[in-house]
Amino acid sequence: MAVFYVLPPRLQVGQHFQEFLASVFPGQSWLSVDLPDLAEALAQAAEAQPSVYVVFAEDLDETIGVEASVTRDFGAEDGDEIVVVRPQRNIPVVQVERRRLGEQKRAA
């Protein structure tokens, strides 16, 4: 079973990571052009775990929905988990929605 983390756009993830880095490295700053790269670095670190995939919101086909897009475009299958992460302005506060592909089909 794979887990697909659906994160906000790279720029937003990079901004949150930049705020964290500023607290760890006071006085340092990162260019806004580098923010998507920070997000990609986080995604690569997460994907080093077995069966973990990171999908950024801007890579989804919004016209067909999250589950359909992750299935069609990223290879998710029934039984895989999709974790949609929606951070708030305050970094430690996030909304997380977890669902397993195929559960609604079986319940019907």
N, C-alpha and C positions, 0 to 999 in steps of 0.2 A: 504494500500500500504506500502510495506517494502522498506527500503533503505539498500543496501549492499555496504559497503565501502571495496574496494579491496586495501589493503596496500602493500607496499614492504615487503620483508622478515623481520621476527622478528628482526634479528640482525641489519639490516639497520635502522629500526624504533627505536630500542633501542639506537643505536648510536646517532641519531638525538635528542632523548629525553635526553640522557646523556649530550650532548652539552648544551642543555637548562638548565639542572640541575646544570651544572658547572657554568653557569652564575648567577644562583640564590644562589648557595652555594659555593662561592669561596674557593678554597683550598681543597675541597672534591673530591673524585673520586669514580668511580664505576668499579667493575671488569668486564671484557668483558664477563665472564660467566653469569653475571647478566643481560646483555643487553636484551636477549629474554624475561626475566621476566618483565623488564620495559615495553616492547611492549605489553605483555599480560595484564599488569595493565591498560595501556591506552585503550586497547580493551574492558576490563571489564567496565571501566568508560563510554565509548561510548555506550555500549550495555545496560546500565542502562536506556537509552532513549527508549521509546516505538517504536517497529518495526525497530530497528537499529541492523544491524548485521555487524561484522567485519570479513573479510576473508584476511588471509595473502597469499602473492603470492606463497610461497612454498607449500601451501595446495591445489593449483589449479592443475588441469590436463591440462598442457600446450598443450597436443596433440589435445585437442578438442576445445580450446579457452576459453576465460574468461566467456562469457555469458553461453555457454553450461555447463561449469564446475560449475558455481555458481548455475545454474538451477538443474543439476543432483545431485551434491554433497552437496548443501546447501539449497535447497528447494525454490529458487527464482521462481517466477511465472510471467506470463504476467502482465504488469502494474507496477511491482516492478522497482525500480531505482537501477542502478549500478553506483557507483562513483569510478572510478579508479584514485588513487592518486599516483603521481610519483614525490617525492621531488627531488629537485636539491641539489647540495652540500651546497648551502647557504640555511639554514633552512627556512627562510621566503618565499623562492621561490619554488612553487610547480606547477606542471602541473596537471590539473584535467580534466578528461573526464567523462561527465555524459551522460547516455543513459537509456532509458526506455525499458524494455523487451517487445517484441511483436510489437513495432512500425514498424519495418522493414517488418514484416509479413503483417500488415494491409496496408502498403503503396504499397506492390507488387500487 
